[in-house]
Amino acid sequence: MDTQLGPAPQRVAVDAGQVRELVAGQFPQWADLPVRPVANGGWDNRTFHLGDEMTARLPSAAEYALAVEKEHRWLPALAPRLPLPIPVPLAKGEPAAGYPFPWSVYRWLDGETATIDRIADPVRFALDLAEFLAALQGVDPTGGPGPGTHNWWRGGALRTFDGLAQRALTTLDGHIDTGPAREIWRHALDARWDGAVRWFHGDVARGNLLLDGGHLAAVIDFGTCGVGDPACDLAVAWTLLTADGRRAFRERLSVDDATWARGRGWALWKTLVTLAGDEPADSARILGEILACGVLPNRPGC
């Protein structure tokens, strides 16, 4: 079923000069503001500082551009209902100057990217993140965007990613002990969703969580948000949280066993694909966190 995901996106390049031309042509009130790339400005979108208080965010491929209209429709509605700042679009740009997609101007949200070594209190961080997700899940999902190409099927059936997971496991045979990983994956696929549709972020990861003084200060990049099964937002429990934080996170969200298993499945397939690719980064540590709890993660901290 992973064929739903389609071929790899065909990304386009965009530079600061092009952004200046786009801004000057469509938002002349900001034409004199300096434009410079944001450090680690993203993969799905190319992000540029626009002056000191705004950013221009330009999708890097047609698939990512599908999220622009969604963000302009829904982020202003979600923001007042959430306990932490999120990006709210200030203006919507149109294709021009050789750039083929709609794009957005946002208010800049300051903060450091959340990494394990920067988090001041792992349990407090986990609880603050759980509070945010609880509030998000509590927003009325009526009319919200369901799983689809716009968010790479976040909120949909975990089985959509079975092909990707199986190919990664085949690649990793002989390099890691794939037996336990296969069992955990099968268990995740068998864990049934109750069908209760809720809002989810879709990419709760360190690059989208901002810290101020070591504490969670903002949540950014809602390009994969939507309504459906919120288990995808639980992957962070194994990718960024400590064992104590994971336990507090699960308790605050009152996550049942089946949803927790699906959440671990989301963390597992992403980690396997990254580990099998060219940029394994922190994947070995994350895989260790996932496998340490066994097939049934029913021990404290699992």
N, C-alpha and C positions, 0 to 999 in steps of 0.2 A: 504493500500500500504506500510505501514511501515515494512512489512515482508521483503522488500528488504534489510533492515538494518541487518538482520540475527541475530543469537544468540549472546550473550555477548562474547567478545573476551576472549580467554583462555590465560591469561598472564603468562609469565615465569619470574623467579627470576634471577637476575644477580648481582654479587658483585664485589668489587674492585679487588680482587684477580683474578677473571675470566677475567676482562678487562686487567689487566697486562699481563696475558698469551696471550690474543688475540693480544695485541699490540706487544709484544715481538716476537710472531711467524710470524706476517705479516708486521710489520713496525719496524724492528730492530733499525732504526735510532732514534726511540723514546723510546726504551726499558728502558732506565735509568730514564725517567721522572716519577715523582710521580703521582699516580692515587688516587683520592679521590672523593667521591660522591658530586655532586652539591646540595646545600641546595635547597629544593623545586624543585627537578630535573625533574619533569614532571610525567605525568600519561601514555601518549601514548608511551613515550620513557624514558629509564633510562639514565640519563646524568651524566658524570663523568668529573672532571677536569683532563686534561692530561698536566702536568706541569702547568705553569702560563698563557699560551697564547692559549691553545687549549682545546677542549672538545671531548670526545668520546660519541657518541649518539647511543644508542642501542634500537631498537623497543622492546616494551614489549609484543607484540603478532603478529601473522602472518598478521593480517589485517593492522597493522601499518607499518609492513615491506614493504608493497606494495608501500609506499611513497618514499622509499630510492632511487630507480632508477629515479623516477620523480624529486626528489630534485637535484640529480647529473646532470640530463639533463638540468633542467630549471633554477635553481637558479643562475648559472654563467651568463646566458643570461639576466635574469631580473635585477641583481644587478646594472649594469652600467646605467640602465634606470630609477633608482629610487632615490629620493632625500635624503633618509636616509639609513644607513647601514642595510644590511640583512645578515643572515648567508650564507656563501659560502663554500661548502665542499672542504676539502683539500685532502681527501683520502677516498676510499671506502673499507671497510673490508668485509670479507667473513665468513660464518658459520665455527666455530671451537671451540675447548676447551669446548664442551658441550653446546655452545650457537648456536641456530638453524637458525638465520636469518642474512641477510646482515646488515651492520652497517656503521657508518660514523665517520670521524674525521673532526671537524670544528674549525675555528678560534674562540676564545672566544670573545664575545661582552660584554663589561662592561656596567653596569647601574643598576638602581633600578627598581623593578617591579612597574608599574604605578598603584597607588591607588588614590582615590579621595583626601585624605589628603596630598599626596605628590605632586600633580600637582600644580605648582606655579601660572599659569594663565590659568583657564579653557577654555577661549575663544581662546587664542593662541594655547593651546594644541589641541583643536578641529580643528582649521584651519590647523595646521601642519599635523594632521592625515588625514584631507580631502585632502591636497596637495599630500600626499603619495598615497592615494587610487586613486586619479585622475590620477597620473602618472602610477600606476599599471594598471588601466583600459585602459590607452592609449597605452599600449604595444600591438603589433600585436598578436592576439590570434591564428593565423594560426598554426595548428599542436598541439596546447596545449591540455592538458588532460581534457576531459569532466567529468561531474559528474559520480561517480561510487563508488565501494567498497573502492578504494584507499583513498577517502576523505569523506566517509560516506554521499555521495550524496549532498555535498555542491554544490551550483550552479544549482541544479536541481529544480524540482517542490516542492513547500512548502507542497503540499498535501501528499508527501511521509511521513511526520511526523504527519499526522492527527491521526493515531492510538495512538501514544505516547501522543499527546496532550489530546485526549479524555479520555484516561485512567487516566491521571494526574488530569483532571477536575473532573472525577468521584471520585477519591480518596480525592480530596480537598473539595467536596460538604459538607457543614456544617462547614467547617473550614475557608473558605473565601467566599466572594460574587462572585460566579462563573458566575453569569448571564452576567455581563459586559465583563468578560474574554471570554466567549463563543461568544458573539457578535463580539468582536474585532478579534477573531480567524476566524470566518466565513467571515468577511470583508477581512481579509488578504488572505484567500483562493480564494476569488472571484477577487482579484486584478490581472489583467492580465499582463504578461511579454511581451514586444514587440519583443522578440526573438533575440535581438542584443547581441551576445556573447562577453563577456569581461573577462579579467583576474580578479580573486578575490583571497584574502588571505584565507578565509574560517573560520578563528578563530581569529578575531580581538577582543581580550579580554585582560584584564589587565595583565595576566601572560605572554602575548606575546608582550607587549609594554614596552620598557625600557626608563627610565628617567635619565637625567644628570642634576643635579641642578634644578629639578622640571620640566624640559622641555623634550619633546619627542626627544629621541636620537637614537633609533633603533627599528626595528620590527623583531621579531624572530618567529620560528616555522611555517614553510610553509608546514607542512605535509598534510594539507587539502586544499592546493591551487589548482587552476584549472581554466578552462574557462567555462563560462555559464552565468547564471543570477547573477550579483554581489550584489543582495539585501541582501544576507547573511552577507555581511561585514557592513551593516548598523545597525545591532543589538547593536553595541557598543554605539549608540546614546542614548539608554535607560539604558544601564548597567554601563556606566562610565562617560558620559558627563552630565554637568549641563543643565538647560533649555536654558540659553544664549549660551552655547557651542553647544547644539543641533541645535539651529537655525542657527548659523554660519556654522556649519558642513553641514547642508542641503543646505544652499545657495551656499556655495563654490562648492559643487558637483552637483548643479542644478538638484536635485532629484525630479522627478514627483510624483504625488500623489499615483499612483499605486505601484511604486517601494518603496516609503516610507512606505506604508501599508504592503507590503511584508516584508520589513526590520523589522518592528515592530512585525510582525508575527514570524520571526525568534527569536527575543528576547523573545517573549511570550512563545513559546513552550519550549524553553530551561529553562526558569524560572519556568514554571509550573512543569516540570519534576523534576527539582532540589528541588523545594518546597515540592513536594509530596514524595521525597526520604528521605534518612536518614541524608543528610547533606545540610540543607536549606541555610546555610551561609548568604549571603546578599540578598537572593531571595525576602524576603518580601519588602525590600526597592525598589528593581527593579520593582517588580510587581506594587507597588504604582506609580512609574514613568510612567509605561505603561498605567495603568488604569486612571490616572489623566486627560488625554487628551480626554477621551471619545472614542466613536467608530470611529469618523472621526477626525483625529488629524490635524485640520486646524487652530488652534490658535498659536500665536507666542510661540516658545519654545516647541512645541509639534511635 
